[in-house]
Structures are given as structure tokens and as C-alpha cells.
Amino acid sequence: MHIRPFLEQVELPLGKTLYESGHKLSHVYFPVTAIVSLLYVMENGDSAEIAVVGNEGIVGIALFMGGESTPSRGVVQSGGYGYRLPAKEIKQAFERSLPFMHLLLRYTQALITQMSQTAVCNRHHSLDQQLCRWLLLSLDRLQGSELCMTQELIANMLGVRREGVTNAALSLQRDGIIRYSRGHIRVLDRPALESRTCECYSVVKKEYQRLLPPFQAR
């Protein structure tokens, strides 16, 4: 079954919420130049990122997995554009095309790996390592080496205090690894950034490359 006729190109501006926790999903999204954060939101409003999705993936896996909704929230982390597909069409494509089904299931396995590794990383590794991991995962899904993201937003993504992100970012900047100015983070030395992160980034990258051969992290 071909889904191309049903795809609608949409703008995905920074901060746009694609779906809310517990709400029934109406579409899936395929980011192209945008990055979407999957966030778990607590009752008191605090949140933490559990995964990022870019041009390698799909937002809204609950629709073809049979859940219809999810306790997470999907928010655009880096603005751009993508495509969306109605719930009915993704369900039919998943049921009628075995190769498409297998591709989506492999992607779901890779996404679960990212979620699991994020949980481990947040529990056992330093904020400096978490920030490096987050930057690398985001860069792998961008065209270029610059992110538009305030420290407050990064703190919300990582579920930590803003002061901690500020100190970690300043440390990376002093060592010449990044340049941060007015919400723009530019990576100057990617090899050094990779050497500063924990093994969690490598685990996730290798699993995506194993399950989704077209995905090529830098």
C-alpha cells in the first residue's frame, strides 16, 4: 500500500505540541528538518525527555502499535518541516504491507533502546555526560552543526536545574568544544564532544544503525 498520496507537508515550528499525554492521536508525523522531543510530564508540571525523533523516525507509534494514545507529550525541539499522515492510513499501511510493518517494528525497537538508555543515563551519569549525549543525538538528526535551544529548554528536556546546564555548557565552551550565544549552540569539536559523553550515545547509535541501515549518524 502506498502512503505518499496521503502525506501532507506541514511546518513544525519550535515549541509546537504535536500531541498531549493521554489524548487520542489523530496523525503520525515524519520529521524531515525538525526534531521532536518525546517528554514525560509529571502531575506537578515537571518534565523530562525520554527520546528524540528526527528524519530517521516517526512520531506517534502508539497508533500502529494499537494503543491510540500515550502518556508522553510530543513537542518540537528544533523547528523545521515534516509530513503527517492520518491515523487511518498508517493503520491500514501497517496491516497490509509486511515490509512496511517490519520497518516500523524495527524503528520501534530502536526507539525503545533510546528510551531505556536515556533512563539509565539520567540515573548513573553526570549532567556533563548527559548534555553531551543530548547534543550528539540532536546533531545526528540535524543538517549542520548548530542547535537553536535556550538553556532553560535544555534543562526542561533533561529534567534538571537550569544552573546545572549553565555550568556544563560553560565547561564545554571553555574547552573549545561548543560555542553558546543567545540560544544558539554550535559544536566546534565533535570528536572532543564524543570523548566527553558516556557509552549511552554509542549504544543508541549502534542500535539505530543495526536496525535501520539508512540511518547514518555522523
Secondary structure, DSSP 8 states (H G I E B T S, - for coil): ---GGG-EEEEE-TT-EEE-TT----EEEEESS-EEEEEEE-TTS-EEEEEEE-TT--B-THHHHT-S--SEEEEEEE-EEEEEEEHHHHHHHHHH-HHHHHHHHHHHHHHHHHHHHHHHHHHHS-HHHHHHHHHHHHHTTSSSSEEE--HHHHHHHHTS-HHHHHHHHHHHHHTTSEEEETTEEEES-HHHHHHHS-HHHHHHHHHHHHH-TT----
